Amino acid sequence: MSSETAVSVRCTVNGEVVQRIVEARMLLSDFLRHELGLTGTHVGCEHGVCGACTVIVDGSSIRACLMFAAQVDDAEIETIESLAKDGALSPLQQAFHDQHGLQCGFCTPGILMSMTACLREPAPDREKLLETLGGHICRCTGYVGIKRAVDQVLDGADSVDRSTVEGAS
């Protein structure tokens, strides 16, 4: 890597400050997977269509295959690895487990991250969550279990510990 194509990236990932020198054109998905070892962020289509690489950057869900690592300098990033706390699944992860909302699991991290961001919005409802789901391609489930998981989360929204959905702020 020549010094002309290298950039310094300093950001917070899952609550931990990290700093690396990377190629200027390194994708965020590659940065997370290869530089930081966070392999839960999956790379599918590499065109932003499938949603498998979705992470949360500064509170918004984004496709990590469409963003350069250099663009997240000074940003806060959350990956699928951030959802479970002390071995306990987040309410959304638990709902996916309870309702059999995954099969092969390849698309699941991206779906969970998009829906987590959606659940943090004021008054999330089923329509908004299903619209969010529409931005993901799952070839295994037929979405039935995923939709049941959405209903479980919404039905339990009053009893859900919102801090597990709200993030680390």
C-alpha positions in Angstrom: 0.0 0.0 0.0 1.5 3.3 -1.0 1.3 6.3 1.2 -0.7 8.1 -1.6 -3.5 5.5 -1.4 -3.5 5.0 2.4 -5.8 6.8 4.8 -6.2 6.7 8.5 -9.5 5.7 9.9 -10.5 6.2 13.5 -14.0 5.2 14.6 -16.0 3.6 17.3 -17.1 0.0 16.5 -19.4 -1.7 18.9 -18.3 0.7 21.6 -14.6 0.3 21.1 -12.4 3.0 19.5 -10.3 1.6 16.7 -7.8 3.1 14.4 -6.2 1.7 11.3 -4.3 2.7 8.1 -6.2 1.3 5.1 -6.4 1.6 1.4 -8.5 4.6 0.5 -10.8 2.5 -1.6 -11.3 -0.3 1.0 -15.0 -1.0 1.5 -16.5 -0.7 5.0 -17.5 -4.4 4.7 -13.9 -5.4 4.1 -12.7 -3.1 6.9 -15.1 -4.8 9.4 -14.4 -8.3 8.3 -10.7 -8.3 7.4 -9.2 -5.5 9.5 -11.4 -5.9 12.6 -12.3 -9.6 12.4 -16.0 -8.9 12.7 -17.2 -11.6 10.3 -20.9 -11.3 11.2 -21.2 -8.6 8.5 -21.8 -10.8 5.5 -21.0 -9.8 1.9 -23.6 -11.0 -0.6 -24.2 -9.2 -3.9 -21.7 -6.4 -3.4 -24.1 -4.0 -5.1 -26.3 -3.0 -2.1 -29.3 -5.0 -3.2 -29.3 -8.0 -0.9 -28.8 -6.3 2.4 -26.6 -9.0 4.0 -23.9 -6.4 4.8 -26.2 -3.9 6.6 -24.7 -2.3 9.7 -25.7 0.8 11.7 -23.5 3.9 11.2 -24.3 6.9 13.4 -27.8 5.6 14.0 -28.8 4.8 10.4 -28.7 1.4 8.7 -26.4 1.4 5.7 -25.0 -1.2 3.3 -21.4 -1.7 4.2 -20.6 -2.8 0.7 -21.5 0.7 -0.7 -19.4 2.7 1.7 -15.7 3.2 2.0 -13.9 2.7 5.3 -12.5 6.2 5.0 -16.1 7.5 5.1 -16.6 6.3 8.7 -13.8 8.3 10.2 -15.1 9.7 13.5 -18.3 7.6 13.1 -20.0 5.2 15.5 -20.6 1.8 13.9 -22.7 -1.1 15.2 -22.5 -4.6 13.8 -24.4 -7.7 14.5 -21.8 -8.6 17.2 -23.1 -5.7 19.3 -26.7 -6.9 19.7 -26.3 -9.7 22.3 -25.3 -8.4 25.7 -23.5 -10.6 28.2 -24.7 -13.7 26.4 -28.3 -12.6 26.3 -30.0 -12.2 22.9 -31.6 -8.8 22.1 -35.4 -9.0 22.0 -35.3 -9.0 18.2 -32.7 -11.8 18.1 -34.8 -13.8 20.7 -37.9 -13.3 18.5 -36.1 -14.6 15.5 -35.0 -17.6 17.5 -38.5 -18.2 18.9 -40.3 -17.8 15.6 -37.7 -19.7 13.5 -37.0 -16.5 11.5 -33.8 -17.9 10.0 -32.5 -20.9 8.2 -29.1 -20.7 6.7 -28.5 -17.4 8.5 -26.6 -15.6 5.8 -29.0 -12.7 5.5 -30.0 -12.7 9.1 -27.3 -10.2 10.5 -28.3 -7.6 7.9 -32.0 -8.0 8.6 -31.4 -7.8 12.3 -29.4 -4.6 12.0 -31.9 -2.9 9.7 -34.8 -3.8 12.0 -32.9 -2.7 15.1 -32.4 0.7 13.5 -36.1 0.8 12.6 -37.1 -0.2 16.1 -35.2 2.7 17.5 -37.4 5.2 15.5 -40.3 6.7 17.4 -43.4 4.5 17.3 -42.2 1.7 15.0 -45.1 -0.3 13.6 -45.5 -3.5 11.6 -45.9 -1.7 8.3 -42.6 0.2 8.8 -40.8 -3.0 9.9 -42.1 -5.0 6.9 -41.1 -2.1 4.6 -37.6 -2.4 6.1 -37.6 -6.1 5.5 -38.4 -5.5 1.9 -34.9 -4.2 1.4 -33.4 -7.6 2.1 -33.2 -10.8 0.1 -33.7 -14.1 1.9 -33.6 -17.2 -0.2 -34.4 -19.7 2.5 -37.3 -18.7 4.8 -40.1 -17.4 2.7 -40.2 -14.6 5.4 -43.0 -16.2 7.4 -40.9 -16.7 10.5 -39.4 -13.3 10.2 -42.8 -11.7 10.0 -43.9 -13.7 13.1 -40.7 -12.4 14.8 -41.7 -8.8 13.9 -45.1 -9.4 15.5 -43.6 -10.9 18.6 -41.3 -7.9 19.1 -44.2 -5.5 18.5 -46.5 -7.4 20.8 -43.9 -7.3 23.6 -42.8 -3.7 22.9 -44.3 -2.5 26.2 -42.4 -5.1 28.1 -39.2 -5.0 26.1 -36.1 -3.4 27.8 -35.8 -0.5 25.3 -32.1 0.0 26.2 -31.3 -3.2 24.3 -32.9 -1.7 21.3 -32.0 1.9 21.8 -28.2 1.4 21.6 -25.4 2.5 23.8 -26.3 6.1 24.1 
